[in-house]
Amino acid sequence: MDRICPLCNALAQNNYLCPLCGETMVDKGRIQDYLDSYSAEMPIEDNGLFCIHIFFCGKCNDIRKMKVKKI
């Protein structure tokens, strides 16, 4: 059985806190969506165990790449 990202599939909520100010960071989606042109017909290519997401802090404007463990 393939593993899936709990954030991409709305199975979990974001609970990442900004390491600079402690504010809850906003999930801006998978990093692949920012690097490649994306089509719904294209397969998702990742490392298999993690889905890399971009998170943004609205309080201090920090941006982080974070690994989300697949389930």
PASENU-65998 format. One line per field, with one value per residue: x, y, z of N, C-alpha, C in turn; residue number from 1; residue in one letter. Coordinates in steps of 0.02 Angstrom, whole numbers, plus 50000, padded with zeros to 5 digits. Layout:
<pts>
n.xx X ...
n.yy Y ...
n.zz Z ...
ca.xx X ...
ca.yy Y ...
ca.zz Z ...
c.xx X ...
c.yy Y ...
c.zz Z ...
seq NUM ...
type A ...
</pts>
This chain:
<pts>
n.xx 50042 50026 50099 50025 50016 49966 49929 49910 49801 49702 49690 49744 49779 49875 50006 50122 50237 50308 50482 50544 50454 50348 50217 50077 50113 50068 50016 50075 50071 50136 50310 50343 50243 50282 50401 50391 50298 50132 50017 49859 49857 49985 50100 50137 50296 50406 50504 50452 50441 50418 50329 50368 50332 50293 50297 50227 50249 50139 50158 50295 50345 50425 50486 50480 50542 50472 50472 50341 50283 50231 50083
n.yy 49941 50111 50254 50404 50584 50664 50799 50845 50768 50807 50742 50774 50914 51064 51088 51155 51259 51421 51434 51552 51647 51579 51576 51495 51414 51436 51319 51314 51225 51089 51081 51043 51095 51225 51218 51147 51143 51099 50969 50894 50766 50720 50613 50618 50655 50609 50580 50466 50431 50552 50706 50857 51015 51190 51312 51458 51598 51714 51813 51847 51834 51725 51591 51419 51258 51103 50934 50822 50682 50539 50436
n.zz 50000 49959 50034 50101 50105 50252 50260 50127 50095 50181 50306 50424 50531 50517 50630 50650 50728 50719 50726 50760 50815 50874 50827 50745 50595 50421 50303 50143 50042 49938 49900 49772 49693 49677 49609 49488 49333 49353 49329 49342 49292 49302 49386 49563 49617 49738 49888 49946 50088 50150 50126 50059 50119 50104 50227 50301 50406 50464 50556 50576 50450 50413 50313 50285 50236 50265 50317 50300 50375 50292 50299
ca.xx 50000 50064 50090 49997 50029 49906 49909 49884 49737 49658 49681 49773 49785 49942 50021 50191 50246 50366 50537 50567 50407 50300 50152 50062 50131 50017 50039 50067 50070 50196 50363 50341 50197 50317 50460 50374 50230 50095 49955 49824 49871 50054 50110 50175 50361 50436 50551 50418 50425 50399 50305 50399 50285 50316 50258 50238 50226 50109 50178 50364 50360 50473 50465 50518 50525 50466 50453 50281 50288 50173 50052
ca.yy 50000 50173 50303 50468 50641 50681 50868 50848 50732 50834 50693 50804 50986 51091 51108 51179 51326 51458 51430 51619 51686 51535 51580 51438 51428 51420 51273 51342 51171 51050 51118 51024 51140 51288 51206 51119 51154 51042 50950 50843 50700 50701 50580 50655 50626 50630 50530 50407 50431 50619 50755 50921 51070 51258 51343 51530 51630 51779 51862 51871 51823 51672 51538 51358 51194 51053 50866 50795 50610 50507 50383
ca.zz 50000 49955 50089 50078 50148 50288 50247 50058 50092 50233 50359 50484 50529 50527 50698 50652 50757 50694 50774 50778 50857 50907 50794 50702 50525 50371 50252 50076 49994 49923 49866 49702 49658 49664 49568 49423 49308 49380 49296 49382 49263 49315 49451 49613 49628 49802 49913 49971 50160 50171 50078 50079 50114 50120 50280 50307 50468 50450 50606 50565 50379 50403 50267 50299 50205 50317 50298 50330 50371 50262 50337
c.xx 50044 50049 50064 50014 49964 49883 49879 49815 49688 49641 49708 49775 49857 49950 50093 50193 50310 50422 50562 50520 50354 50230 50140 50075 50075 50049 50023 50070 50137 50247 50363 50296 50230 50376 50444 50307 50192 50031 49924 49838 49941 50060 50150 50240 50389 50480 50518 50398 50399 50372 50333 50349 50320 50269 50278 50210 50202 50131 50248 50389 50414 50444 50510 50495 50525 50444 50391 50283 50224 50147 50028
c.yy 50062 50217 50368 50523 50660 50754 50876 50817 50751 50783 50719 50879 51006 51110 51130 51250 51357 51455 51499 51655 51644 51536 51516 51457 51404 51375 51304 51289 51138 51092 51103 51070 51207 51279 51183 51145 51091 51031 50894 50772 50675 50666 50625 50619 50654 50574 50469 50408 50498 50659 50822 50977 51136 51285 51416 51555 51701 51833 51891 51859 51771 51620 51478 51301 51143 50986 50845 50720 50581 50451 50328
c.zz 50000 50015 50060 50129 50185 50276 50177 50053 50147 50288 50426 50475 50542 50600 50705 50679 50730 50746 50796 50827 50892 50878 50752 50630 50478 50318 50183 50022 49983 49885 49792 49662 49641 49616 49497 49399 49327 49340 49338 49356 49278 49382 49498 49625 49692 49827 49945 50044 50185 50112 50102 50066 50131 50173 50288 50374 50451 50499 50591 50494 50366 50356 50279 50255 50261 50289 50337 50320 50343 50306 50291
seq 1 2 3 4 5 6 7 8 9 10 11 12 13 14 15 16 17 18 19 20 21 22 23 24 25 26 27 28 29 30 31 32 33 34 35 36 37 38 39 40 41 42 43 44 45 46 47 48 49 50 51 52 53 54 55 56 57 58 59 60 61 62 63 64 65 66 67 68 69 70 71
type M D R I C P L C N A L A Q N N Y L C P L C G E T M V D K G R I Q D Y L D S Y S A E M P I E D N G L F C I H I F F C G K C N D I R K M K V K K I
</pts>
